[in-house]
Amino acid sequence: MKQQKSTGSILLFVCLIVFFDAMGVGLILPLMPEIITRLSDLPNSRAVEVSGYLLVTYAGMQFVCAPLIGGLSDRFGRRPVLLLALLGFSIDYFVMAAAPSLAFLFVARLISGIFGATYSAASACIADIASKTDRARLFGIAGAAVGLGFILGPVIGGLLGSQNFRLPFMVAGLLSLTTCLFGWFNFPETLDLEQRRQFDWSRANPVGSLLSIARHPGVLILLAAMFCIQLSKQAYISVWPFFAIEVVDWTPVAIGLSITVYGIMMVIVQGLLTGPTVKWLGERTTLWLGLAFGAIGFLILAQAVGPYVIYAGIIIGGLCEFSIPTMQALMTRSAPDDSQGELQGAIASVYSAAAIIGPFIMSQIFGFYTREPNPYFPGAPFMLAAGLILSAGLIIGVSAGVRRRRMDVC
């Protein structure tokens, strides 16, 4: 069945879905300080906290809706769920373009979170069409699409936003609507009727989804490690533009370019290097390699005092992107075919849980360490991020040791 479907067109549409999700984040990142200060009258150390609350609003809705969308896609198929979400995305971009106040922007972020919870259904498409041995490569390509969203989103946001901070959202709305039309005519259903399962409300919520998928051996440990990794990455999303202004006084265009470099690293690592590296070293060794580079990159950023050091931290830390597709591939092997949407929903819930907790923690830490009379350490969020990466490695290492001892006993 998998071979009869057009893998190329399906993968293209999935990549477009996650691309627009990432671009939506990338668009707003370099503009966040300006948007907040225009709609309020707050200094940098306080504006970052409002930014954290906006990100928490977005992520909170993703956390609630991701397993619901994953479960609906397991029941009704991937196509209707993803097309409806894309249509909602395009409408929401236009809503954000017209936001007259911070309160309106919070409502727009809430709607974005609902329609942005498509990662579960989009990732499940890859599990539908790919063999188990090829999933790491295809997840890597999808991850590269996320990186591409981070490349173009900040560029569009920085350049167009310098003319009119509402203009980037209008452009993104048109692009998202165009993608929806493309999917209507070119995206086939990937989930066969015999592979569908009944929708169950007890499993279509963050807690139920995690408990249900945790029954499969090895998944829960990897989910815990993935949570630590995603929580560490919130240091970028939550405080980056404020950190760049505080440390090197960058403009929105310069901030956008720095985020673009990180997006380029995501594309290179996940889209070009993950497949060959997994083939050469294996999934687990590639995972460890990504964790090591991630910790080093965060430590560099924590101590950065100039642009060259910042870019060194971005490039080295970008190699952490090896870890996500390899972890996804390892988890898909532990879940049955009729629960791949549920698994991706659980993964998306972990992402969203990290995105709820992370912005609040990271923005509060940054605000505290950049306000007098507190100690001045704007790199504090990145120091915490390095510790979280090391925690993920510890979880995986302890789990591997327990498994080996069990095998020796048997």
Secondary structure, DSSP 8 states (H G I E B T S, - for coil): -GGGS-HHHHHHHHHHHHHHHHHHHHHHTTTHHHHHHHHS---HHHHHHHHHHHHHHHHHHHHHHHHHHHHHHHHH-HHHHHHHHHHHHHHHHHHHHT--SHHHHHHHHHHHHHHTTTHHHHHHHHHHHS-GGGHHHHHHHHHHHHHHHHHHHHHHHHHHHHH-TTHHHHHHHHHHHHHHHHHHHH----S-GGG-----TTTSSHHHHHHHHTTSTTHHHHHHHHHHHHHHHHHHHHHHHHHHHHHH---HHHHHHHHHHHHHHHIIIIIIIHHHHHHHH-HHHHHHHHHHHHHHHHHHHHT--SHHHHHHHHHHHHGGGGHHHHHHHHHHTTS-GGGHHHHHHHHHHHHHHHHHHHHHHHHHHHHHTTSTTS---TTHHHHHHHHHHHHHHHHHHHHHHHHHHHHHH-
